[in-house]
Amino acid sequence: MENSFKSILKDEFISFMKFIALSVVDYKAYFYTLSGLDAFLNDEHLNVKKLDAQQIARWLNSFDVSLSTKKGKLSHIKRFSVYLSTLDVPSSLPELPRGTVDFKPYVFSTNEIAQIFDIADDYILTNPKARIRAEFPLLLRILYGCGLRLGEAVSLTWNDINLNEGIITIKIAKNQKQRIVPMSSELTRILSLYKKTSCFGVKDSCYLFIKNNGQCRSNVSYGNLFNEILYELGIKNPQTVKRNSRGPCLHSLRHTFAFHSLLKAESEGRSFMETVPFLSTYLGHAGLMETDKYLKASHELYTESHTVIANYTQDVFPKEV
């Protein structure tokens, strides 16, 4: 962790993260935010120990993400700002404008999902010695089959997997919420085979997706691998994607899971009014409004289906004021 910070505030970042690691379960979220801010400050060649609102605003404005995401990052920085004040380091925070939620998740088509899996399954052939390429197909199936967040998936240990019952236990999640996630019989079967494979059959305390040093991999390493697939399929063009823009990414598999689940419920004659609360709980959302955002798919192939979902859910979710 110490080597991750380079700016003039690196000592303050390091000591703050040590404190957060002891007091916050989801401390990695703070690390991702603050390491990004540190890199920005380092690039700006900050030579005085301070943190002002203009610097933070410039950094936040470099991200092409939703307002709620920026507010989440700012909440982490706010706590760091309070810490700096105890050290007599000048610090101030910008105000973010209030706005409506305009985020529309990217939802993969069934054909795109099939193509993504096909390419991932063949990745090991391009580099048989790369363990990450052997792990990647399973990671994709867990993300799409269970709607997990990437951080939840890469943090899984075999102690969290009940292969007899087909259940995953998420112990560390967003909003400090633990939850039980049932798996399909096919995903349970694949996980069983994965564990029996000699190079993956490790102790129950070990991570499912593990580096040679025994630690779990970073989200970035898998994100880069997934981007290679998207670029190959023409879903994401490295020349046109904005810096720090989410767009189609691994988290889109979670959006796709949510949207496909509602479509499946509709096709089987189940009421959306009954399905949405269960889906919200399954995803580990803090409330129904968070689930509502996931269903505003922007993919043109789902225009008709999205209209059906919108008609059913217009009275399910409370209106924002």
Buried (B, 14 or more C-beta within 10 A) or exposed (E): EEEBBBBBBBEBBBEBBEEBBEEBEBBBBBBBBBBBBBBBBBEEEBEEBBBEEEBBBEBBEEBEBBBEBBEBBBEBBBBBBEBBEEEEBEBEBBEBEEEEEEBBBBBBBEEBBEBBBEBBEEBBEEEEEEBBBBBBBBBBBBBBBBBBBBBBBBBBBBEBBBEEEBBBBBEBBBEEEEBEBEBEEEBBEBBEEBBEEEEBEBEEEBBBBBEEEEEBBBBEBBEEBBBBBBBEBEBBEEEEBEEEEBBBBBBBBBBBBBBBBBBEBBEEEEEBEEBBEEBBBBBBBEEBBBBBBBBBBEBEBBEEBBEBBEEBBEEBBEEEE
